[in-house]
């Protein structure tokens, strides 16, 4: 492998720091000015992200004209100890460039939508401050030029997600969901820290170039350890098995939060980490297999649970779990599939943001109700929301010519290309996931917009205002056209990062995979339409047990409680008991002993001079007698 190096940033590329500074300044102003900015603060939040998007476009254009498509910007030294130097530096290359465009572009549309969605909320100014903070942290994560800088953004995203998920903290469910997300991510982040410590011990650096250039010298065990630790961190941040349970609970936050977390920022961070570390993951086949297994398990897990949920946002949340599983599967396959994972990530940013914002538009019209069994017939009342949601639905199930067709089918083809039975197993899982996706998304779409109306008497559905529907339309257009555009241009764009894409040949050809995927998608969607076209959501007796299992998240919560929560509670109780009975007991026992002895000696303190004189005389006699004994001997 050729040695990796990054060119110094020049011209507009030297303004990479401003990408982070704009939303960070917006967050600082909104938090420090307090209520004085209530009337205009939301527009400042929108403007900072819009400015960052414009700058990202200019930097993207400038990068495209460079022969060495990279720009490394050194800011200052964070730490210098012996031979270890950790710099605050930013890297703008083809990989970070596409993430910056996604984060700021889709993030800008979500910010605009949030102006209308959060209008009635008294805390809108604070909400936009947290929103800006979230984007700033995510930009640090993808622009960081070393693992330490990436970790700073990693932790910043964790903090901002906690603030946003629990934004409506007066709701116990929201407060609990925020804590759950925060703690789950902290547990997984231990993997990131340990991976960095291992890099420092083995290579003496956490810089990308230094780690990647020295990776070939690592022993098999060390490369395996680093890869598995990074995988653990990625699973926690992206809600992959076994850390998937926090992601659906994040729905307790305002809908724009769900769109930003699930489409453009936080959940994509794990995919970015693995893609950025592709050199390490490519060195060890066992690590790649672990990533593939996690992706395959998670995409099926999320799809099965999504089939049984009735909350419109939770269906989409489990859909995100499943779709991120496809991305993990792709980056685990290695080779040209690294780019395929990024392409699906970008397409997912458009259609999933549109779907989440569309669900928010439905909730806005339905007095914040979320049960799809209480919807139906909304296509007449909300034509724009209906059309844009339909675009997202067709994109995520992968029908031609929508984006999912161009981004998910190649992943399924490469999955079938693995050698031996693994190809059939992994490819079959990806194909089954496509069928399940078509089923549960069609169920969601039909129960929400078609069939007889099942509204409660206090609901009067209506189309959302333009401030909310314009972003929906733009995201709907992206769901339609982004896939084909990215499938033809992004692999070549990412070549400086991942190397030249190469053709893979497996058990099935491209045409066979396309036909098979289309057939299972049509069958899944057709079954969903047939079962729920009249609005019924009754569960057949034969399917009652599987549906109950899916609605219980396939036991994921029960397993977490059994493996983590209950042992932690027992350990905490034992610690409290030990502290009370052993530690406090010893201290209190010593104090009681001293006090008892003092009380017994107190009787000697009579206050009579003759008693004290007698005591002195007795002591003197004893001392003299002792001296005489010594002298005589």
Backbone torsions as a table, in degrees:
resi	resn	phi	psi	omega
1	UNK	NA	135.3	178.3
2	UNK	-65.3	149.4	179.0
3	UNK	-67.3	136.8	-177.8
4	UNK	-89.5	132.3	175.9
5	UNK	-145.6	155.2	-177.8
6	UNK	-123.4	135.8	-178.3
7	UNK	-78.4	148.4	177.4
8	UNK	-63.7	146.1	-179.2
9	UNK	-74.9	136.3	177.8
10	UNK	-136.5	159.4	176.6
11	UNK	61.9	-138.3	-177.8
12	UNK	-65.0	-24.1	179.3
13	UNK	-67.7	-21.6	177.4
14	UNK	-73.9	-4.7	177.5
15	UNK	-94.4	18.1	-179.2
16	UNK	-56.8	-33.7	179.5
17	UNK	-61.5	-29.1	-177.8
18	UNK	-69.7	-26.2	175.2
19	UNK	-57.0	-40.5	179.6
20	UNK	-80.9	-38.3	-174.7
21	UNK	-64.0	-37.9	-176.1
22	UNK	-59.0	-57.1	178.1
23	UNK	-66.9	-31.2	179.0
24	UNK	-65.2	-42.3	177.1
25	UNK	-64.7	-41.0	177.3
26	UNK	-58.1	-44.5	179.0
27	UNK	-63.3	-43.3	-178.6
28	UNK	-63.5	-44.8	-179.8
29	UNK	-62.1	-45.9	-177.2
30	UNK	-66.5	-33.9	179.7
31	UNK	-78.6	-36.4	-175.4
32	UNK	-81.8	-31.6	-179.1
33	UNK	-79.7	-16.8	175.8
34	UNK	63.1	-142.7	-173.4
35	UNK	-66.7	-15.1	179.3
36	UNK	-63.5	-21.1	-179.0
37	UNK	-105.2	14.8	-178.1
38	UNK	-60.0	-36.7	-173.5
39	UNK	-77.7	-26.5	-175.9
40	UNK	-127.2	-2.7	-174.3
41	UNK	-60.2	-37.1	-178.7
42	UNK	-64.2	-34.7	178.8
43	UNK	-71.7	-32.4	173.5
44	UNK	-63.4	-41.9	177.7
45	UNK	-59.7	-41.2	178.1
46	UNK	-67.0	-43.1	-175.6
47	UNK	-64.1	-39.7	-178.5
48	UNK	-64.6	-39.2	178.9
49	UNK	-72.3	-38.0	176.1
50	UNK	-61.8	-42.0	177.3
51	UNK	-63.8	-39.9	178.3
52	UNK	-64.9	-37.3	178.4
53	UNK	-65.6	-42.9	178.0
54	UNK	-61.8	-41.9	178.5
55	UNK	-66.0	-40.3	178.6
56	UNK	-61.8	-39.5	176.7
57	UNK	-62.6	-44.3	179.3
58	UNK	-63.6	-41.7	179.4
59	UNK	-68.3	-37.5	176.9
60	UNK	-60.5	-44.6	179.6
61	UNK	-64.7	-40.9	179.6
62	UNK	-67.2	-39.1	179.5
63	UNK	-64.8	-35.8	-178.9
64	UNK	-62.7	-25.4	-179.1
65	UNK	-87.3	-3.0	-178.5
66	UNK	-90.4	145.3	176.8
67	UNK	-71.8	-48.9	174.5
68	UNK	-92.9	97.1	-169.4
69	UNK	-75.6	71.5	176.2
70	UNK	-158.8	152.4	177.4
71	UNK	-144.6	114.1	-177.9
72	UNK	-106.0	125.0	-176.5
73	UNK	-118.8	112.2	177.0
74	UNK	-86.5	129.6	-178.9
75	UNK	-103.6	-58.7	179.5
76	UNK	-164.1	171.2	179.7
77	UNK	-90.7	127.1	177.8
78	UNK	-85.8	-42.9	-174.3
79	UNK	-151.1	135.3	175.5
80	UNK	-139.1	106.5	-178.5
81	UNK	-133.2	111.7	-178.7
82	UNK	60.4	-124.5	180.0
83	UNK	-88.2	-2.9	-177.5
84	UNK	-93.9	118.5	175.5
85	UNK	-122.1	124.3	176.8
86	UNK	-116.3	116.3	-177.5
87	UNK	-99.9	150.0	167.8
88	UNK	-87.2	92.6	-178.9
89	UNK	-129.8	153.3	-177.8
90	UNK	-116.8	143.7	-179.8
91	UNK	-123.3	119.3	176.3
92	UNK	-113.0	103.4	179.5
93	UNK	-131.7	-178.0	-176.3
94	UNK	-55.1	-36.0	-179.0
95	UNK	-71.1	-50.4	179.6
96	UNK	-67.1	-27.8	-179.7
97	UNK	-64.6	-46.5	-178.7
98	UNK	-67.6	-33.7	176.7
99	UNK	-68.1	-39.4	178.1
100	UNK	-62.6	-40.8	177.9
101	UNK	-64.7	-41.4	178.7
102	UNK	-64.5	-48.5	-175.6
103	UNK	-63.5	-46.5	-176.5
104	UNK	-80.6	-36.1	-178.4
105	UNK	-70.5	-58.5	177.7
106	UNK	-66.7	-36.9	177.0
107	UNK	-59.8	-38.1	177.9
108	UNK	-62.3	-44.6	179.0
109	UNK	-63.4	-38.3	178.3
110	UNK	-67.4	-38.2	176.5
111	UNK	-61.6	-44.8	179.0
112	UNK	-61.0	-45.9	178.9
113	UNK	-59.0	-40.3	-177.2
114	UNK	-65.6	-24.2	176.4
115	UNK	-57.8	-44.8	178.5
116	UNK	-78.0	-40.8	-175.0
117	UNK	-66.2	-39.0	-176.5
118	UNK	-93.9	7.5	-176.7
119	UNK	-54.2	-42.2	-178.3
120	UNK	-76.5	-8.9	-172.9
121	UNK	-84.3	129.7	-178.8
122	UNK	-67.9	-21.0	-178.9
123	UNK	-98.9	26.0	-175.2
124	UNK	-60.1	-39.1	-179.2
125	UNK	-62.5	-44.2	178.1
126	UNK	-66.2	-36.2	178.3
127	UNK	-59.9	-45.2	-179.5
128	UNK	-69.9	-28.8	174.5
129	UNK	-63.3	-46.5	177.8
130	UNK	-65.0	-37.0	178.5
131	UNK	-61.1	-46.1	178.1
132	UNK	-63.9	-40.2	178.4
133	UNK	-61.7	-39.9	179.0
134	UNK	-60.3	-48.7	-178.5
135	UNK	-64.8	-41.3	178.9
136	UNK	-60.3	-43.4	179.8
137	UNK	-65.2	-40.7	-179.9
138	UNK	-66.4	-34.9	177.7
139	UNK	-68.8	-36.4	173.9
140	UNK	-61.2	-41.6	-177.8
141	UNK	-59.8	-47.2	-174.4
142	UNK	-86.3	-17.7	179.5
143	UNK	-96.3	-12.1	-178.6
144	UNK	-56.2	134.4	-178.2
145	UNK	-90.1	1.9	175.7
146	UNK	-151.1	171.3	-176.2
147	UNK	-66.8	-30.3	179.8
148	UNK	-67.2	-43.8	177.3
149	UNK	-64.3	-40.2	176.3
150	UNK	-60.7	-38.4	-179.7
151	UNK	-67.5	-34.6	176.1
152	UNK	-60.8	-47.9	176.1
153	UNK	-63.9	-37.3	178.4
154	UNK	-55.2	-48.1	-179.5
155	UNK	-73.2	-34.4	176.9
156	UNK	-62.7	-40.2	176.4
157	UNK	-63.0	-38.9	178.0
158	UNK	-62.5	-42.5	177.7
159	UNK	-64.4	-48.8	-177.7
160	UNK	-63.0	-37.2	179.1
161	UNK	-64.6	-38.5	177.1
162	UNK	-61.6	-45.4	-179.0
163	UNK	-63.9	-35.4	-176.7
164	UNK	-83.5	-41.5	179.8
165	UNK	-63.9	-38.8	179.7
166	UNK	-96.5	25.4	-176.8
167	UNK	-58.5	-44.0	175.4
168	UNK	-87.6	65.7	-171.5
169	UNK	-69.0	-12.8	176.0
170	UNK	-68.3	-16.7	174.3
171	UNK	-89.2	119.1	-179.4
172	UNK	-54.3	-37.7	-178.8
173	UNK	-63.3	-38.3	-179.8
174	UNK	-69.4	-42.8	178.7
175	UNK	-62.3	-42.2	179.5
176	UNK	-65.9	-41.4	-180.0
177	UNK	-63.2	-40.4	178.3
178	UNK	-62.4	-44.5	178.5
179	UNK	-65.0	-39.5	-179.4
180	UNK	-62.8	-45.2	178.5
181	UNK	-62.5	-43.3	-177.4
182	UNK	-64.0	-47.9	-176.4
183	UNK	-69.4	-41.2	179.2
184	UNK	-60.4	-43.1	179.7
185	UNK	-68.2	-33.9	178.6
186	UNK	-67.1	-38.6	177.6
187	UNK	-61.1	-46.1	-179.3
188	UNK	-68.1	-29.8	-177.3
189	UNK	-67.6	-17.8	174.0
190	UNK	-57.7	-35.9	177.5
191	UNK	-59.6	-41.6	179.6
192	UNK	-63.4	-46.8	-179.6
193	UNK	-61.6	-46.1	-179.9
194	UNK	-64.1	-34.9	176.7
195	UNK	-63.6	-42.1	177.9
196	UNK	-65.0	-41.8	178.5
197	UNK	-61.4	-39.3	178.8
198	UNK	-65.7	-40.5	177.0
199	UNK	-60.9	-44.3	-179.5
200	UNK	-63.6	-42.3	179.9
201	UNK	-66.1	-36.6	-174.9
202	UNK	-90.5	-35.5	-172.9
203	UNK	-120.4	-13.8	178.4
204	UNK	75.4	16.8	-178.5
205	UNK	-157.8	159.2	171.3
206	UNK	-122.0	8.0	175.4
207	UNK	-67.8	142.1	-179.0
208	UNK	-57.2	-50.3	-176.9
209	UNK	-61.4	-43.7	-179.2
210	UNK	-64.9	-41.7	-180.0
211	UNK	-67.8	-45.1	-176.1
212	UNK	-69.4	-38.4	179.6
213	UNK	-70.7	-28.2	-179.8
214	UNK	-96.2	-1.9	-174.8
215	UNK	-61.6	-34.9	-177.8
216	UNK	-64.1	-22.8	-179.3
217	UNK	-84.8	-6.5	-178.9
218	UNK	-71.6	146.4	173.5
219	UNK	-70.2	162.4	-179.5
220	UNK	-59.8	-41.6	-179.7
221	UNK	-64.7	-40.1	-179.1
222	UNK	-68.2	-45.2	178.6
223	UNK	-63.7	-36.0	177.0
224	UNK	-64.9	-43.9	-179.1
225	UNK	-63.0	-47.4	-179.8
226	UNK	-61.7	-44.4	-179.5
227	UNK	-62.2	-44.9	-179.0
228	UNK	-67.9	-36.4	178.1
229	UNK	-66.7	-43.0	176.2
230	UNK	-64.5	-36.3	177.3
231	UNK	-63.4	-42.1	178.0
232	UNK	-60.2	-43.4	177.7
233	UNK	-62.9	-43.1	-179.1
234	UNK	-64.5	-40.1	179.7
235	UNK	-62.2	-40.9	179.6
236	UNK	-65.5	-44.4	-177.0
237	UNK	-72.6	-31.7	-176.7
238	UNK	-101.1	8.4	175.7
239	UNK	64.6	39.5	178.6
240	UNK	-97.1	160.0	-178.4
241	UNK	-55.1	130.5	7.6
242	UNK	-100.8	20.4	-178.0
243	UNK	-103.3	25.0	-171.4
244	UNK	-76.5	-14.4	-167.5
245	UNK	-72.3	-23.0	-177.9
246	UNK	-74.1	-27.3	-170.4
247	UNK	-66.9	-46.6	176.9
248	UNK	-64.0	-32.6	178.9
249	UNK	-67.6	-18.9	177.9
250	UNK	-64.7	-9.5	178.0
251	UNK	-66.9	-11.1	-179.9
252	UNK	-70.1	-16.4	176.1
253	UNK	-78.5	169.1	176.3
254	UNK	-55.8	149.5	-174.7
255	UNK	-55.9	-40.7	176.9
256	UNK	-58.2	-30.7	176.0
257	UNK	-63.9	-44.5	179.2
258	UNK	-58.9	-43.1	-179.0
259	UNK	-65.3	-42.4	-177.2
260	UNK	-69.6	-42.9	-179.2
261	UNK	-68.9	-46.0	-170.6
262	UNK	-84.3	-18.3	-174.3
263	UNK	-111.4	-50.3	-166.3
264	UNK	-111.7	-13.0	-171.1
265	UNK	-132.5	-96.3	-159.4
266	UNK	-56.2	-49.3	-173.7
267	UNK	-70.0	-16.7	176.5
268	UNK	-83.4	-9.3	-175.4
269	UNK	-64.2	-37.3	178.9
270	UNK	-64.9	-40.1	177.1
271	UNK	-63.5	-42.5	178.4
272	UNK	-60.2	-43.3	-177.8
273	UNK	-60.7	-44.7	-179.9
274	UNK	-68.0	-41.9	179.2
275	UNK	-63.7	-42.9	178.8
276	UNK	-63.4	-34.0	-178.4
277	UNK	-94.2	27.5	-173.4
278	UNK	-59.0	-29.5	179.4
279	UNK	-63.7	-43.2	-179.7
280	UNK	-66.7	-45.4	-177.2
281	UNK	-69.1	-29.3	179.9
282	UNK	-74.6	-17.0	-177.7
283	UNK	-75.9	-24.6	-170.7
284	UNK	-128.7	113.8	-178.1
285	UNK	-64.7	-30.7	179.8
286	UNK	-66.3	-39.4	177.7
287	UNK	-64.9	-43.8	178.3
288	UNK	-60.1	-41.8	178.5
289	UNK	-62.4	-39.5	178.1
290	UNK	-61.6	-42.3	178.7
291	UNK	-63.8	-42.7	179.4
292	UNK	-62.0	-44.0	-179.6
293	UNK	-63.9	-43.9	178.0
294	UNK	-60.0	-45.5	179.9
295	UNK	-62.7	-45.0	-178.4
296	UNK	-65.5	-44.5	178.4
297	UNK	-61.9	-44.2	-175.3
298	UNK	-69.6	-40.2	-178.6
299	UNK	-64.3	-36.0	176.5
300	UNK	-74.4	-41.3	179.8
301	UNK	-57.9	-52.0	-178.8
302	UNK	-63.2	-39.0	-178.5
303	UNK	-67.5	-42.4	-179.5
304	UNK	-64.5	-45.7	180.0
305	UNK	-65.5	-38.4	179.7
306	UNK	-61.0	-25.7	-179.2
307	UNK	-67.1	-21.0	-171.3
308	UNK	-113.6	-0.9	-177.5
309	UNK	-83.5	148.0	-178.5
310	UNK	-111.6	-12.1	177.2
311	UNK	-83.7	124.9	-173.1
312	UNK	-58.5	-38.9	-178.7
313	UNK	-76.3	-32.5	-180.0
314	UNK	-73.2	-31.9	172.9
315	UNK	-59.8	-45.8	-180.0
316	UNK	-67.6	-32.9	178.5
317	UNK	-64.6	-46.5	178.0
318	UNK	-68.1	-27.8	173.5
319	UNK	-63.8	-39.6	177.3
320	UNK	-63.0	-44.5	176.7
321	UNK	-53.2	-45.5	-177.9
322	UNK	-67.5	-45.2	-177.8
323	UNK	-67.6	-36.3	174.4
324	UNK	-64.5	-31.4	174.5
325	UNK	-58.6	-40.3	175.8
326	UNK	-60.9	-39.8	-179.4
327	UNK	-67.3	-41.9	176.3
328	UNK	-61.9	-42.2	178.0
329	UNK	-57.6	-43.8	-177.6
330	UNK	-65.2	-50.5	-177.4
331	UNK	-69.4	-22.0	175.0
332	UNK	-74.1	-26.1	179.5
333	UNK	-69.7	-25.1	177.1
334	UNK	75.4	-174.9	179.8
335	UNK	60.2	-136.2	-179.9
336	UNK	-69.2	-12.5	-178.7
337	UNK	-71.7	-17.6	174.3
338	UNK	-56.6	-46.8	179.6
339	UNK	-65.4	-35.9	178.9
340	UNK	-61.9	-39.7	177.7
341	UNK	-62.7	-40.1	179.5
342	UNK	-68.6	-39.1	179.0
343	UNK	-62.4	-45.3	179.0
344	UNK	-65.5	-35.1	176.3
345	UNK	-60.7	-44.1	-179.6
346	UNK	-66.8	-44.3	178.4
347	UNK	-63.6	-40.2	177.9
348	UNK	-60.3	-35.0	178.0
349	UNK	-58.5	-38.6	178.9
350	UNK	-73.7	-56.7	-171.5
351	UNK	-73.7	-30.4	179.8
352	UNK	-76.1	-36.4	174.1
353	UNK	-61.8	-42.7	178.1
354	UNK	-63.1	-39.0	179.6
355	UNK	-68.1	-43.2	179.5
356	UNK	-66.4	-44.0	178.5
357	UNK	-66.9	-33.4	174.5
358	UNK	-64.0	-40.2	176.7
359	UNK	-64.1	-36.5	176.0
360	UNK	-64.5	-37.6	176.8
361	UNK	-63.5	-40.5	176.6
362	UNK	-63.6	-45.7	178.9
363	UNK	-62.6	-37.8	177.5
364	UNK	-59.5	-37.2	-179.0
365	UNK	-82.4	-18.2	-173.3
366	UNK	-113.3	29.4	177.6
367	UNK	56.3	40.7	176.5
368	UNK	65.7	17.4	172.4
369	UNK	-72.6	147.3	-177.0
370	UNK	-125.1	-5.1	-176.4
371	UNK	-80.2	112.4	-176.7
372	UNK	-66.2	-16.0	176.6
373	UNK	-73.6	-11.0	179.5
374	UNK	-108.2	16.4	179.0
375	UNK	-105.2	-130.8	178.5
376	UNK	93.0	140.6	175.4
377	UNK	67.2	17.9	-175.4
378	UNK	-79.2	-10.3	-176.2
379	UNK	-63.9	-29.0	178.1
380	UNK	-74.2	-34.1	-176.0
381	UNK	-85.4	-26.0	-173.7
382	UNK	-133.5	68.2	-172.6
383	UNK	-63.9	-39.0	-179.5
384	UNK	-69.2	-45.8	177.2
385	UNK	-60.5	-40.5	179.7
386	UNK	-61.5	-46.8	-176.9
387	UNK	-65.3	-43.2	-178.6
388	UNK	-71.1	-36.6	177.1
389	UNK	-66.1	-37.5	177.7
390	UNK	-62.8	-38.5	177.9
391	UNK	-63.1	-42.9	177.6
392	UNK	-65.7	-38.3	177.9
393	UNK	-62.2	-47.6	-179.5
394	UNK	-68.2	-30.1	178.7
395	UNK	-71.2	-43.6	-175.4
396	UNK	-72.3	-30.4	178.2
397	UNK	-81.9	-15.7	170.2
398	UNK	86.9	39.1	175.9
399	UNK	-91.9	142.8	177.4
400	UNK	-65.2	138.2	4.7
401	UNK	-102.9	27.0	-176.8
402	UNK	-78.3	164.7	-164.1
403	UNK	-61.6	-38.2	-178.1
404	UNK	-59.3	-29.2	178.2
405	UNK	-60.5	-38.2	-175.5
406	UNK	-87.2	-16.0	-174.6
407	UNK	-111.0	-32.3	-177.4
408	UNK	-88.5	-37.8	-179.7
409	UNK	-57.3	-43.7	178.1
410	UNK	-61.6	-32.5	177.7
411	UNK	-65.8	-43.3	179.3
412	UNK	-62.8	-40.3	178.3
413	UNK	-61.9	-45.5	-179.6
414	UNK	-68.0	-28.6	176.4
415	UNK	-65.2	-40.7	177.3
416	UNK	-68.3	-15.0	-177.1
417	UNK	-82.5	-7.7	176.2
418	UNK	-64.1	150.1	-172.9
419	UNK	-70.7	146.0	171.7
420	UNK	63.6	-147.7	-175.4
421	UNK	-67.5	-23.6	179.5
422	UNK	-61.4	-37.3	178.5
423	UNK	-62.2	-45.7	178.8
424	UNK	-65.4	-39.9	-177.9
425	UNK	-68.5	-49.4	-177.3
426	UNK	-70.9	-44.4	178.0
427	UNK	-62.8	-40.2	177.4
428	UNK	-62.9	-39.2	177.5
429	UNK	-63.3	-43.2	178.8
430	UNK	-64.5	-38.3	179.3
431	UNK	-68.7	-43.1	176.7
432	UNK	-61.9	-39.2	177.1
433	UNK	-60.6	-36.8	177.6
434	UNK	-64.4	-40.8	178.9
435	UNK	-65.2	-44.2	179.6
436	UNK	-65.5	-38.3	177.3
437	UNK	-60.2	-45.1	178.8
438	UNK	-61.3	-37.7	-178.3
439	UNK	-68.9	-54.3	-173.4
440	UNK	-72.4	-31.1	177.3
441	UNK	-72.2	-33.3	175.8
442	UNK	-69.3	-41.0	175.3
443	UNK	-56.9	-46.3	178.5
444	UNK	-60.9	-46.6	-176.1
445	UNK	-65.4	-45.1	-176.4
446	UNK	-69.2	-46.3	-178.9
447	UNK	-65.8	-26.9	-179.7
448	UNK	-81.7	-46.0	-169.1
449	UNK	-110.2	-19.1	-175.1
450	UNK	-117.4	-179.3	-179.1
451	UNK	75.6	-178.6	-179.5
452	UNK	-68.9	150.7	178.9
453	UNK	-72.0	138.2	-177.6
454	UNK	-128.8	37.2	-175.0
455	UNK	-78.8	156.2	170.7
456	UNK	-80.0	162.9	-172.6
457	UNK	-64.7	-24.8	-175.8
458	UNK	-86.7	4.2	-175.9
459	UNK	-103.4	135.3	176.6
460	UNK	-133.1	86.1	-174.2
461	UNK	-58.3	144.6	-179.9
462	UNK	-156.7	158.6	179.0
463	UNK	-72.2	147.1	179.9
464	UNK	-73.6	160.4	179.2
465	UNK	-66.8	166.4	-175.2
466	UNK	-61.4	-32.8	-179.4
467	UNK	-60.8	-21.8	178.7
468	UNK	-100.3	-34.1	-175.2
469	UNK	-80.9	-29.5	179.3
470	UNK	-61.2	-48.4	174.4
471	UNK	-58.8	-34.7	178.2
472	UNK	-62.2	-42.9	-179.4
473	UNK	-63.9	-44.4	-179.4
474	UNK	-64.2	-41.1	177.6
475	UNK	-68.8	-33.7	175.8
476	UNK	-63.8	-40.7	176.4
477	UNK	-64.0	-37.6	176.2
478	UNK	-64.6	-37.4	177.2
479	UNK	-62.8	-30.5	-179.6
480	UNK	-80.1	-47.5	-169.6
481	UNK	-107.2	-14.0	-172.6
482	UNK	-68.4	-35.1	-174.7
483	UNK	-61.2	-52.0	-178.4
484	UNK	-62.8	-40.7	-179.6
485	UNK	-63.3	-46.2	-176.8
486	UNK	-72.4	-35.8	-178.9
487	UNK	-63.4	-27.4	-178.4
488	UNK	-93.8	-19.1	-174.0
489	UNK	-116.3	-34.8	-172.8
490	UNK	-67.1	-42.1	179.4
491	UNK	-55.4	-43.2	178.7
492	UNK	-67.2	-38.1	179.6
493	UNK	-62.3	-36.0	-177.6
494	UNK	-87.2	1.6	-178.9
495	UNK	-56.2	-41.6	178.4
496	UNK	-60.2	-22.2	-179.3
497	UNK	-91.0	-50.4	-171.9
498	UNK	-100.6	-9.2	-176.0
499	UNK	90.9	175.9	-177.8
500	UNK	-65.5	129.6	175.5
501	UNK	-67.7	147.0	-178.9
502	UNK	-130.4	152.3	-179.6
503	UNK	-73.8	135.7	177.0
504	UNK	-112.8	146.3	179.7
505	UNK	-126.5	122.9	-177.1
506	UNK	-130.1	-149.4	-176.4
507	UNK	-69.1	-29.1	-178.0
508	UNK	-128.7	146.7	176.7
509	UNK	-80.0	170.1	177.6
510	UNK	-57.5	-44.6	-178.5
511	UNK	-64.4	-41.6	179.0
512	UNK	-63.7	-41.1	178.2
513	UNK	-65.5	-42.8	179.4
514	UNK	-60.6	-45.5	179.7
515	UNK	-64.4	-47.1	-178.7
516	UNK	-62.0	-43.7	-179.5
517	UNK	-64.8	-43.9	179.3
518	UNK	-61.3	-41.2	-179.0
519	UNK	-63.6	-49.3	-177.5
520	UNK	-67.8	-33.1	176.9
521	UNK	-65.8	-45.4	178.8
522	UNK	-63.5	-41.1	178.5
523	UNK	-64.8	-44.8	179.1
524	UNK	-63.5	-44.9	178.8
525	UNK	-66.6	-40.3	178.9
526	UNK	-62.5	-41.6	178.6
527	UNK	-64.9	-42.1	177.9
528	UNK	-62.4	-41.3	179.2
529	UNK	-67.1	-42.1	-177.8
530	UNK	-65.3	-42.4	-175.5
531	UNK	-73.4	-31.0	-170.5
532	UNK	-119.9	12.1	-177.3
533	UNK	-64.6	-26.6	179.5
534	UNK	-98.1	8.9	175.3
535	UNK	86.7	-5.7	-179.6
536	UNK	-70.8	143.8	176.7
537	UNK	-130.9	29.9	178.6
538	UNK	-73.5	143.0	-177.8
539	UNK	-98.1	121.7	175.8
540	UNK	-57.9	147.7	-176.1
541	UNK	-57.7	-38.8	-178.2
542	UNK	-64.8	-25.8	-177.3
543	UNK	-101.1	5.8	-173.5
544	UNK	-62.0	-46.8	-177.6
545	UNK	-65.0	-47.6	177.6
546	UNK	-59.3	-37.8	-179.5
547	UNK	-67.2	-41.8	177.6
548	UNK	-61.5	-39.9	179.1
549	UNK	-64.6	-41.9	179.4
550	UNK	-66.7	-40.4	179.1
551	UNK	-67.3	-22.6	174.8
552	UNK	-91.1	18.9	177.8
553	UNK	60.3	33.2	179.0
554	UNK	54.2	32.5	177.6
555	UNK	77.1	8.6	-177.9
556	UNK	-59.8	-44.4	179.1
557	UNK	-65.6	-42.3	-180.0
558	UNK	-62.0	-41.0	178.4
559	UNK	-63.7	-44.3	179.2
560	UNK	-61.8	-40.6	178.7
561	UNK	-65.4	-41.2	-178.5
562	UNK	-69.4	-39.5	-175.0
563	UNK	-87.0	-30.6	-172.0
564	UNK	-119.3	-52.7	-172.0
565	UNK	-67.6	-53.1	-176.6
566	UNK	-63.7	-46.9	175.8
567	UNK	-58.8	-36.5	179.3
568	UNK	-66.3	-41.5	177.8
569	UNK	-63.8	-42.7	178.5
570	UNK	-63.1	-42.3	178.7
571	UNK	-63.6	-40.4	178.8
572	UNK	-65.2	-41.9	178.9
573	UNK	-64.0	-42.0	178.2
574	UNK	-64.0	-38.5	178.6
575	UNK	-64.7	-42.6	178.2
576	UNK	-63.0	-43.2	180.0
577	UNK	-63.4	-42.2	179.4
578	UNK	-64.4	-41.3	179.4
579	UNK	-63.4	-41.6	-177.1
580	UNK	-74.5	-39.7	-172.9
581	UNK	-93.9	-34.5	-176.2
582	UNK	-96.1	-60.4	-176.9
583	UNK	-67.2	-57.7	179.1
584	UNK	-64.5	-33.8	179.5
585	UNK	-62.3	-42.3	179.3
586	UNK	-65.1	-44.6	-179.8
587	UNK	-65.2	-47.5	-179.4
588	UNK	-65.8	-37.2	178.1
589	UNK	-63.1	-42.5	177.5
590	UNK	-61.8	-43.1	178.9
591	UNK	-63.5	-41.4	179.7
592	UNK	-64.9	-38.4	178.9
593	UNK	-63.8	-45.0	178.3
594	UNK	-63.3	-41.2	179.8
595	UNK	-65.4	-41.5	179.1
596	UNK	-64.8	-42.6	177.8
597	UNK	-62.4	-39.9	179.5
598	UNK	-62.8	-41.9	-179.4
599	UNK	-65.7	-36.2	178.5
600	UNK	-69.9	-37.6	178.1
601	UNK	-74.0	-17.0	-177.1
602	UNK	-62.2	-28.8	-177.8
603	UNK	-65.2	-20.1	178.4
604	UNK	-76.2	-18.3	-179.0
605	UNK	-89.2	84.0	-175.8
606	UNK	-88.9	-27.0	-176.5
607	UNK	89.8	-1.4	179.2
608	UNK	-93.9	129.1	-177.5
609	UNK	-64.2	-38.9	-178.0
610	UNK	-62.1	-33.1	178.6
611	UNK	-68.2	-43.2	179.5
612	UNK	-65.4	-39.7	179.2
613	UNK	-62.9	-41.6	178.4
614	UNK	-63.5	-38.9	178.3
615	UNK	-64.0	-42.2	179.5
616	UNK	-64.5	-44.1	179.9
617	UNK	-62.1	-42.6	179.9
618	UNK	-63.4	-42.7	178.8
619	UNK	-63.0	-41.3	-179.9
620	UNK	-63.9	-43.3	178.6
621	UNK	-59.4	-42.6	-179.5
622	UNK	-63.5	-43.2	-178.8
623	UNK	-64.8	-44.6	-179.4
624	UNK	-63.9	-41.1	179.1
625	UNK	-62.7	-40.6	179.7
626	UNK	-64.4	-40.4	179.7
627	UNK	-66.0	-38.3	179.5
628	UNK	-65.3	-39.2	178.1
629	UNK	-61.6	-42.4	-179.6
630	UNK	-64.5	-42.5	-177.7
631	UNK	-66.2	-42.4	-179.5
632	UNK	-62.3	-40.2	-179.9
633	UNK	-68.8	NA	NA
